[in-house]
Amino acid sequence: ELENQLTTKSKTLDELKQSLASNGSAEQAPEAQSLRIAELCEMKDSIVNQVAQLKGSMQSILEQWRAYDEIYAEVSLMTTRYLYCIDQCKPSGEEASLEALKKQVKTLQ
């Protein structure tokens, strides 16, 4: 959106330059207008550079969030698996006999 607004403002500045070059002004000396338009162009260029930097930073942040989301999902899945395994490894109310342990091993496998 900012880029579109800057494009529109650039066109307006170009039109002002062309108008100044062809017509001049009765209210102000053309030199003063030319200086003001030049200042506006410099300010616009500075803003364009800042927007480009901001866009790059935002892209980088977006990529970092995507990586975070992927890693978070993976860690969440692993945590769920470990909790399940721990729950399955708890001895039941029975005594820990060899047969009960073998049954738990088969269940875990």
C-alpha positions in Angstrom: 0.0 0.0 0.0 2.8 2.4 0.9 4.6 1.5 -2.4 1.4 2.3 -4.3 1.0 5.7 -2.5 4.7 6.5 -3.2 4.2 5.7 -6.9 1.2 8.0 -7.0 3.1 10.8 -5.3 6.1 10.3 -7.7 3.8 10.8 -10.6 2.4 13.9 -9.1 5.9 15.3 -8.5 6.8 14.5 -12.1 3.7 16.3 -13.3 4.7 19.3 -11.2 8.2 19.3 -12.7 6.8 19.2 -16.2 4.3 21.9 -15.4 7.0 24.1 -13.9 9.3 23.6 -16.8 6.7 24.5 -19.3 4.7 27.3 -17.5 6.6 28.9 -14.7 4.6 30.8 -12.0 3.5 34.3 -11.4 3.2 33.8 -7.7 6.6 32.4 -7.0 9.9 32.6 -8.8 10.5 29.4 -10.8 13.8 28.8 -9.0 12.1 28.6 -5.6 9.5 26.1 -6.9 12.3 24.1 -8.5 14.2 24.0 -5.2 11.0 22.9 -3.3 10.2 20.2 -5.9 13.8 19.0 -5.7 13.5 18.8 -1.8 10.3 16.9 -2.2 11.9 14.5 -4.6 14.8 13.9 -2.2 12.3 13.3 0.7 10.4 10.9 -1.6 13.6 9.0 -2.5 14.5 8.8 1.2 11.0 7.4 2.0 11.3 4.9 -0.9 14.6 3.6 0.6 13.1 3.4 4.1 10.1 1.4 2.7 12.4 -0.9 0.9 14.4 -1.5 4.1 11.2 -2.1 6.0 10.0 -4.5 3.4 13.2 -6.5 3.7 13.0 -6.5 7.4 9.4 -7.7 7.4 10.3 -10.5 4.9 13.1 -11.6 7.2 10.8 -11.5 10.3 8.1 -13.4 8.4 10.6 -16.1 7.5 11.8 -16.4 11.1 8.1 -16.7 12.3 7.6 -19.5 9.7 10.6 -21.3 11.0 9.5 -20.8 14.6 6.0 -22.2 13.7 7.5 -25.3 12.1 9.9 -26.0 15.0 7.1 -25.3 17.5 4.9 -27.9 15.8 7.7 -30.4 15.8 8.5 -29.9 19.5 4.8 -30.0 20.4 4.5 -33.4 18.6 7.6 -34.8 20.3 6.3 -33.6 23.7 3.0 -35.3 23.1 4.8 -38.5 22.1 7.0 -38.4 25.2 4.1 -37.8 27.5 2.3 -40.8 25.9 5.4 -43.0 26.3 5.8 -42.0 30.0 2.1 -42.7 30.6 2.5 -46.1 29.0 5.6 -46.9 31.0 3.9 -46.3 34.4 3.4 -49.6 36.1 -0.1 -50.7 36.4 -1.7 -51.6 39.7 -0.3 -55.1 39.3 3.0 -56.1 40.6 5.9 -55.6 38.2 6.2 -59.2 37.0 8.3 -60.3 34.1 5.1 -61.0 32.1 3.7 -57.5 32.8 7.0 -55.9 31.8 7.0 -58.0 28.5 3.4 -56.8 27.8 4.4 -53.2 28.3 7.4 -53.6 26.0 5.1 -55.1 23.3 2.7 -52.2 23.8 5.4 -49.6 23.5 6.8 -51.3 20.3 
